[in-house]
Amino acid sequence: MAVQETTQSTDAKDARIKELTEENELLFEQLHVVQEELEKYYHKLKDCEQRKGSGADAGGSVVVIPPQAGEALAENLKLRALVAQQQAALQVESTNSLAARLGRMLITGVSSAGSFIALPVRLRRMWKALDQTVPPAALGGRSFQKVLDAHAAGGAEAVEKLLDSVFLSPVMRANAYTALARQIMLTDARQAAELARLAWETDPQPYRLKWLAFRLYDAGDALNAEALLDMLPAGSSLSDSEERQAARLRQEAERERARQAGETMKASQNEAGQLRATMTKLKQAAEESKKQQEAATAQLNKERSERKQELAQRDKRIAELQKAADQARQEAARTREAQAALQGRMDAQKKESDALALRTALMLKNMLTQFEPDTAVLSRVMRIVMGTAAGK
């Protein structure tokens, strides 16, 4: 019974040790994750400081970014706007220029016999459209009045429907967009800029690109407007008013880049501060987790020590019980031997008693036979024998 209770107590301790071991492993995993996140934020902060030339003292002061970083960032914004507009211009040139349209027509014309036969007709139709200098009456003549009326009645969709109903050269279609943009530029600068872009994309000419730049400036997009001016071919002429407007445009673009660069640097400073605060929290969490881990490890070691002591006491108790059991078995063996010896003596005494009784019976028989004639002597002998037997 004592051994069973000891075994149950040991099983309970084993279950507790297993539970603490699993908790210990989980805490180690959590600590590992925290350390990885801390390293990520640390490296991210270092990269941010190196990229922006920031300097932070050991006490975690505010990040100081030198002016060169702001200038470089502003220049980067300018170059990015220029690259974006150059990519758009390349796409337009490769799609809508006269050479591109003529090349597509020739490729289509030689693709089949029917297309080759119709090719001269298409080339003549293109030549006539290019030779057309006066807008057709369907568009309202030189003023493009019907285009303006269509826009007033149905918006851009109505204008596109009207332009698609007449075979126009790209130049004439671009002129229609330009006329409509001039009509609404004072009331809707953003839509006028969109129409100016359509005109340039339809007929990609430098003068249309210049006009698009000024319309973008009027719409509040000085950065892209400056990029378009920088894309003008060398030697492009500007009137006095355009020179003054271009100067204002570049000044506005510079101010806008400086503003965006300042906001970006401020955001970077805030991000660096947030990263530093996050790192501090992560360090505190790591330290707290380490303390909890150490406490859990100490508790686990204590539990293990107690379990070892209990196991040692259990082994000692089992040894004592085993020794007592061995002694009991030996005592039982001796008892069985004593019982066997006693039984042997009892059996021997019984045999001896039986033999004595037999001899006595024979003796009495002989005496009875011998003294049967003398009754008095026989009675006396019987009294002696009975008295002797009673004495025994």
C-alpha positions as CSV (number, residue, x, y, z in Angstrom):
1,M,0.0,0.0,0.0
2,A,2.8,2.4,0.9
3,V,4.6,1.4,-2.3
4,Q,1.5,2.2,-4.4
5,E,1.0,5.6,-2.7
6,T,4.7,6.4,-3.4
7,T,4.3,5.4,-7.0
8,Q,1.2,7.7,-7.5
9,S,3.1,10.6,-5.9
10,T,6.0,10.0,-8.2
11,D,3.7,10.0,-11.3
12,A,2.2,13.3,-10.2
13,K,5.6,14.8,-9.8
14,D,6.6,13.5,-13.3
15,A,3.5,15.1,-14.8
16,R,4.4,18.4,-13.1
17,I,8.0,18.2,-14.3
18,K,6.8,17.6,-17.9
19,E,4.4,20.6,-17.7
20,L,7.1,22.9,-16.4
21,T,9.5,21.6,-19.1
22,E,6.9,22.4,-21.9
23,E,6.4,25.9,-20.4
24,N,10.1,26.4,-20.3
25,E,10.5,25.5,-24.0
26,L,7.6,27.9,-24.9
27,L,9.3,30.7,-23.0
28,F,12.5,30.0,-24.8
29,E,10.7,30.2,-28.2
30,Q,9.0,33.5,-27.2
31,L,12.4,34.9,-26.2
32,H,13.9,33.8,-29.5
33,V,11.1,35.6,-31.4
34,V,11.5,38.7,-29.4
35,Q,15.3,38.7,-30.0
36,E,14.7,38.3,-33.8
37,E,12.3,41.2,-33.9
38,L,14.7,43.3,-31.9
39,E,17.5,42.6,-34.3
40,K,15.2,43.5,-37.3
41,Y,14.3,46.8,-35.8
42,Y,17.9,47.5,-34.8
43,H,19.2,46.9,-38.3
44,K,16.3,48.9,-39.8
45,L,17.1,51.8,-37.6
46,K,20.8,51.6,-38.5
47,D,20.1,51.5,-42.2
48,C,17.7,54.5,-41.8
49,E,20.3,56.5,-40.0
50,Q,23.1,55.6,-42.5
51,R,20.9,56.3,-45.5
52,K,19.8,59.7,-44.3
53,G,23.1,60.6,-42.5
54,S,21.4,60.9,-39.2
55,G,23.3,61.1,-35.9
56,A,21.9,60.0,-32.6
57,D,23.7,60.1,-29.3
58,A,23.9,57.2,-27.0
59,G,21.1,58.6,-24.9
60,G,18.6,58.4,-27.7
61,S,18.3,62.1,-28.6
62,V,16.3,63.3,-31.6
63,V,17.8,62.3,-35.0
64,V,19.6,65.2,-36.7
65,I,19.6,65.0,-40.5
66,P,22.1,67.3,-42.3
67,P,20.8,69.7,-45.0
68,Q,22.6,67.7,-47.7
69,A,20.1,64.9,-47.1
70,G,17.2,67.2,-47.8
71,E,18.8,68.5,-51.0
72,A,19.6,65.0,-52.2
73,L,16.0,64.0,-51.5
74,A,14.6,67.0,-53.4
75,E,16.9,66.2,-56.4
76,N,15.7,62.6,-56.2
77,L,12.1,63.8,-56.5
78,K,13.0,65.9,-59.5
79,L,14.7,63.1,-61.3
80,R,11.9,60.6,-60.5
81,A,9.4,63.0,-62.0
82,L,11.6,63.5,-65.1
83,V,12.0,59.7,-65.6
84,A,8.2,59.1,-65.2
85,Q,7.4,61.7,-67.9
86,Q,10.2,60.4,-70.2
87,Q,8.7,56.9,-70.0
88,A,5.3,58.3,-70.9
89,A,6.8,60.3,-73.8
90,L,8.6,57.2,-75.1
91,Q,5.4,55.3,-75.0
92,V,3.6,58.1,-76.9
93,E,6.3,58.4,-79.5
94,S,6.4,54.7,-80.1
95,T,2.6,54.6,-80.5
96,N,1.3,57.8,-82.0
97,S,4.1,59.4,-83.9
98,L,3.7,59.7,-87.7
99,A,6.5,57.1,-88.3
100,A,4.8,54.6,-85.9
101,R,1.4,55.0,-87.6
102,L,2.9,54.7,-91.1
103,G,4.9,51.6,-90.0
104,R,1.8,49.9,-88.6
105,M,-0.1,50.7,-91.8
106,L,2.6,49.2,-94.0
107,I,2.9,46.1,-91.8
108,T,-0.9,45.6,-91.9
109,G,-0.9,46.2,-95.7
110,V,1.5,43.4,-96.5
111,S,-0.2,40.9,-94.2
112,S,-2.6,39.7,-96.9
113,A,-3.4,40.2,-100.6
114,G,-6.6,42.2,-99.9
115,S,-4.8,44.5,-97.4
116,F,-2.0,45.0,-99.9
117,I,-4.5,46.0,-102.6
118,A,-6.2,48.5,-100.2
119,L,-2.9,49.9,-99.0
120,P,-2.6,52.7,-101.6
121,V,-6.1,53.8,-100.7
122,R,-5.2,54.0,-97.0
123,L,-2.0,55.9,-97.8
124,R,-3.9,58.4,-99.9
125,R,-6.5,58.8,-97.2
126,M,-3.8,59.5,-94.6
127,W,-2.0,61.9,-97.0
128,K,-5.3,63.9,-97.6
129,A,-5.9,64.0,-93.8
130,L,-2.4,65.3,-93.1
131,D,-2.8,67.8,-95.9
132,Q,-6.1,69.1,-94.3
133,T,-5.5,72.4,-92.6
134,V,-9.0,73.6,-92.0
135,P,-11.2,71.8,-89.5
136,P,-14.2,70.1,-91.2
137,A,-17.7,71.6,-90.9
138,A,-18.7,68.6,-88.9
139,L,-16.5,69.9,-86.1
140,G,-17.6,73.5,-86.4
141,G,-14.9,75.0,-88.6
142,R,-11.9,76.8,-87.3
143,S,-13.5,77.6,-83.9
144,F,-14.4,73.9,-83.3
145,Q,-17.7,75.2,-82.1
146,K,-19.5,71.9,-82.5
147,V,-16.8,70.3,-80.4
148,L,-17.4,72.9,-77.7
149,D,-21.1,72.4,-77.9
150,A,-20.8,68.7,-77.7
151,H,-18.7,69.1,-74.5
152,A,-21.2,71.4,-73.0
153,A,-24.0,69.0,-73.7
154,G,-22.5,65.6,-73.0
155,G,-19.0,66.1,-71.7
156,A,-15.8,64.3,-72.7
157,E,-17.8,61.2,-73.9
158,A,-19.8,63.3,-76.4
159,V,-16.6,64.9,-77.7
160,E,-15.0,61.6,-78.3
161,K,-18.1,60.3,-80.1
162,L,-18.1,63.4,-82.3
163,L,-14.4,63.1,-83.2
164,D,-14.7,59.4,-84.0
165,S,-17.6,60.1,-86.4
166,V,-15.2,62.0,-88.8
167,F,-12.0,60.8,-90.3
168,L,-9.3,63.1,-88.9
169,S,-5.6,63.4,-89.0
170,P,-3.9,63.2,-85.6
171,V,-3.0,66.9,-85.9
172,M,-6.6,67.9,-86.5
173,R,-7.8,65.7,-83.6
174,A,-5.1,67.2,-81.3
175,N,-6.2,70.7,-82.4
176,A,-9.7,69.9,-81.4
177,Y,-8.5,68.9,-77.9
178,T,-6.4,72.1,-77.7
179,A,-9.4,74.3,-78.7
180,L,-11.6,72.7,-76.0
181,A,-8.8,73.0,-73.4
182,R,-8.4,76.8,-74.2
183,Q,-12.2,77.1,-73.8
184,I,-12.2,75.7,-70.2
185,M,-8.7,76.4,-68.9
186,L,-9.9,79.4,-66.9
187,T,-12.8,77.5,-65.2
188,D,-11.4,73.9,-64.9
189,A,-7.6,73.9,-65.0
190,R,-7.4,70.2,-64.2
191,Q,-9.6,69.1,-67.1
192,A,-7.8,71.5,-69.4
193,A,-4.5,69.8,-68.4
194,E,-6.0,66.4,-69.2
195,L,-7.2,67.6,-72.7
196,A,-3.7,69.1,-73.3
197,R,-2.2,65.7,-72.5
198,L,-4.6,64.1,-75.0
199,A,-3.6,66.6,-77.6
200,W,0.2,65.8,-77.0
201,E,-0.4,62.1,-76.9
202,T,-2.4,62.3,-80.2
203,D,0.2,64.5,-81.9
204,P,3.5,64.3,-80.0
205,Q,5.1,67.6,-81.0
206,P,7.4,69.8,-78.8
207,Y,5.1,72.8,-78.9
208,R,2.2,70.6,-77.5
209,L,4.5,69.3,-74.8
210,K,5.4,72.9,-73.8
211,W,1.7,73.8,-73.7
212,L,0.9,70.7,-71.6
213,A,3.7,71.8,-69.1
214,F,2.0,75.2,-68.6
215,R,-1.4,73.6,-68.2
216,L,-0.1,71.2,-65.6
217,Y,1.3,74.2,-63.7
218,D,-2.0,75.9,-63.8
219,A,-3.6,72.7,-62.4
220,G,-1.1,72.7,-59.5
221,D,1.3,70.0,-60.7
222,A,4.5,72.0,-60.8
223,L,6.8,69.0,-60.4
224,N,5.6,67.2,-63.6
225,A,5.3,70.5,-65.4
226,E,9.0,71.2,-64.8
227,A,9.9,67.7,-65.9
228,L,8.1,68.3,-69.2
229,L,9.9,71.6,-69.7
230,D,13.2,69.8,-69.2
231,M,12.2,67.3,-71.9
232,L,11.9,70.0,-74.5
233,P,14.4,69.6,-77.3
234,A,17.5,71.8,-77.2
235,G,16.9,75.1,-78.8
236,S,13.2,75.2,-78.1
237,S,12.1,78.9,-78.0
238,L,10.0,80.5,-75.3
239,S,8.4,83.9,-75.5
240,D,9.0,86.5,-72.8
241,S,5.8,85.7,-71.1
242,E,6.6,82.0,-71.3
243,E,10.0,82.6,-69.9
244,R,8.6,84.4,-66.9
245,Q,5.9,81.7,-66.4
246,A,8.6,79.0,-66.7
247,A,10.7,80.8,-64.1
248,R,7.7,80.9,-61.7
249,L,7.0,77.3,-62.5
250,R,10.5,76.2,-61.6
251,Q,10.5,78.2,-58.4
252,E,7.1,76.6,-57.4
253,A,8.5,73.2,-58.3
254,E,11.6,73.8,-56.1
255,R,9.4,74.9,-53.2
256,E,7.1,71.9,-53.6
257,R,10.1,69.5,-53.7
258,A,11.6,71.2,-50.6
259,R,8.2,70.8,-48.8
260,Q,7.9,67.1,-49.8
261,A,11.5,66.5,-48.8
262,G,10.9,68.2,-45.4
263,E,7.8,66.0,-44.8
264,T,9.7,62.9,-45.8
265,M,12.6,63.8,-43.5
266,K,10.2,64.6,-40.7
267,A,8.4,61.3,-41.3
268,S,11.8,59.6,-41.2
269,Q,12.6,61.3,-37.9
270,N,9.3,60.2,-36.5
271,E,9.9,56.7,-37.8
272,A,13.3,56.6,-36.3
273,G,11.8,57.7,-33.0
274,Q,9.2,55.1,-33.2
275,L,11.8,52.5,-34.0
276,R,13.8,53.6,-31.0
277,A,10.8,53.5,-28.7
278,T,9.9,50.1,-30.1
279,M,13.4,48.9,-29.5
280,T,13.3,50.1,-25.9
281,K,10.0,48.3,-25.4
282,L,11.4,45.1,-27.0
283,K,14.5,45.3,-24.8
284,Q,12.3,45.7,-21.8
285,A,10.1,42.8,-22.9
286,A,13.2,40.7,-23.6
287,E,14.6,41.6,-20.1
288,E,11.2,40.7,-18.5
289,S,11.0,37.5,-20.5
290,K,14.6,36.7,-19.4
291,K,13.6,37.3,-15.8
292,Q,10.6,35.1,-16.2
293,Q,12.7,32.5,-17.8
294,E,15.2,32.6,-15.1
295,A,12.5,32.4,-12.5
296,A,10.9,29.5,-14.3
297,T,14.3,27.8,-14.6
298,A,15.0,28.3,-10.9
299,Q,11.5,26.9,-10.1
300,L,12.1,24.0,-12.4
301,N,15.5,23.3,-10.8
302,K,13.9,23.5,-7.4
303,E,11.2,21.1,-8.5
304,R,13.8,18.8,-9.9
305,S,15.8,18.9,-6.6
306,E,12.7,18.2,-4.6
307,R,11.9,15.3,-6.9
308,K,15.3,13.9,-6.5
309,Q,15.0,14.0,-2.8
310,E,11.6,12.4,-2.9
311,L,12.9,9.7,-5.2
312,A,15.9,9.1,-2.9
313,Q,13.5,8.8,0.1
314,R,11.2,6.6,-2.0
315,D,14.1,4.3,-2.9
316,K,15.2,4.2,0.7
317,R,11.7,3.3,1.8
318,I,11.4,0.7,-0.9
319,A,14.7,-0.8,0.3
320,E,13.5,-0.8,3.9
321,L,10.2,-2.5,2.8
322,Q,12.2,-5.0,0.8
323,K,14.4,-5.8,3.7
324,A,11.4,-6.2,6.0
325,A,9.8,-8.4,3.4
326,D,12.9,-10.5,3.2
327,Q,13.0,-10.8,7.0
328,A,9.4,-11.8,7.1
329,R,10.0,-14.4,4.5
330,Q,12.9,-15.8,6.5
331,E,10.8,-15.7,9.7
332,A,8.0,-17.6,7.9
333,A,10.5,-20.1,6.6
334,R,11.9,-20.7,10.2
335,T,8.3,-20.9,11.5
336,R,7.5,-23.5,8.8
337,E,10.6,-25.4,9.8
338,A,9.7,-25.3,13.5
339,Q,6.2,-26.4,12.7
340,A,7.6,-29.3,10.6
341,A,9.9,-30.3,13.5
342,L,7.1,-30.1,16.0
343,Q,4.8,-32.1,13.8
344,G,7.6,-34.7,13.5
345,R,8.0,-34.9,17.3
346,M,4.2,-35.2,17.7
347,D,4.1,-37.9,15.2
348,A,6.9,-39.7,17.0
349,Q,5.2,-39.3,20.3
350,K,2.0,-40.7,18.8
351,K,3.8,-43.7,17.5
352,E,5.5,-44.2,20.9
353,S,2.1,-43.8,22.6
354,D,0.5,-46.2,20.3
355,A,3.3,-48.7,20.8
356,L,3.0,-48.3,24.6
357,A,-0.8,-48.8,24.5
358,L,-0.2,-51.9,22.4
359,R,2.3,-53.4,24.8
360,T,0.0,-52.5,27.7
361,A,-2.9,-54.3,26.1
362,L,-0.7,-57.4,25.4
363,M,0.5,-57.3,29.0
364,L,-3.0,-57.1,30.3
365,K,-4.1,-59.9,28.1
366,N,-1.3,-62.0,29.4
367,M,-2.0,-61.1,32.9
368,L,-5.6,-61.9,32.5
369,T,-4.8,-65.2,31.0
370,Q,-2.3,-65.9,33.7
371,F,-4.3,-64.7,36.7
372,E,-7.7,-65.5,35.5
373,P,-8.2,-68.4,38.1
374,D,-7.1,-66.0,41.0
375,T,-9.7,-63.2,41.0
376,A,-8.3,-61.4,44.0
377,V,-4.8,-61.2,42.6
378,L,-6.2,-60.1,39.2
379,S,-8.2,-57.3,40.8
380,R,-5.1,-56.1,42.7
381,V,-3.1,-56.2,39.5
382,M,-5.8,-54.2,37.6
383,R,-5.8,-51.5,40.4
384,I,-2.0,-51.3,40.2
385,V,-2.1,-51.0,36.4
386,M,-4.9,-48.5,36.4
387,G,-3.2,-46.4,39.0
388,T,0.0,-46.5,37.1
389,A,-1.8,-45.4,33.9
390,A,-3.6,-42.7,35.8
391,G,-0.3,-41.5,37.2
392,K,1.1,-41.3,33.7
